[in-house]
Amino acid sequence: SMNKDTIISFTRVNNKLSYENYTYLICTRAKTGKRKSKTFLVKITGKEREYLSSLYPTPIQDTFNLDYQGIKYTLELSQESAILRTR
């Protein structure tokens, strides 16, 4: 569960992030308006997909900001892992 001091370490394979029994997908929009970020995060449960948040680029490469249920997070991507932490 994600709360105020969460740090979650994911295993990353391409655009799929895994943590325990949870799977998240980094998706890319085909078209982006001015207000929409190019990438966003989706939670996969069986065949269901739940939109979680846009991923907003930061000045740091492969690091994104996101908001989920009113809490602000930073997602740091590396080749084979990812770290989600509150900011």
WOPEDA-V242398 format. One record per residue. RES is the residue in one small letter. PSI is psi in degrees with one decimal (* if undefined). D_LAST is the distance of its C-alpha to the last C-alpha in whole Angstrom. Layout:
res;psi;d_last
RES;PSI;D_LAST
RES;PSI;D_LAST
//
This chain:
res;psi;d_last
s;145.0;16
m;122.1;13
n;-161.4;11
k;-28.4;9
d;35.9;9
t;134.0;9
i;117.1;10
i;132.6;13
s;120.7;15
f;153.2;17
t;135.1;21
r;130.1;21
v;110.4;25
n;-116.9;25
n;12.5;23
k;127.1;23
l;130.9;20
s;141.3;21
y;117.0;20
e;-121.7;23
n;12.0;24
y;142.1;22
t;131.6;22
y;150.4;20
l;131.3;21
i;115.2;20
c;152.7;22
t;131.2;24
r;139.9;25
a;-44.0;29
k;139.3;29
t;129.5;26
g;-179.3;26
k;-32.3;25
r;-18.7;22
k;139.7;21
s;163.0;19
k;-32.0;21
t;155.5;19
f;165.3;18
l;134.4;17
v;139.4;20
k;132.9;21
i;125.0;24
t;106.3;26
g;-119.8;30
k;0.1;31
e;145.0;28
r;128.1;26
e;121.3;23
y;131.2;21
l;-56.0;17
s;154.1;15
s;153.5;16
l;114.9;14
y;122.8;14
p;147.7;14
t;172.3;13
p;-17.6;15
i;129.4;14
q;138.5;17
d;22.9;16
t;130.8;12
f;149.6;11
n;147.3;9
l;160.0;10
d;133.4;10
y;121.2;12
q;42.4;14
g;1.1;12
i;138.2;8
k;131.6;6
y;160.4;5
t;134.4;6
l;119.4;10
e;118.3;12
l;136.4;16
s;-177.2;19
q;-46.3;22
e;11.6;22
s;174.5;19
a;147.4;15
i;128.2;12
l;124.7;10
r;156.1;6
t;152.2;4
r;*;0
//
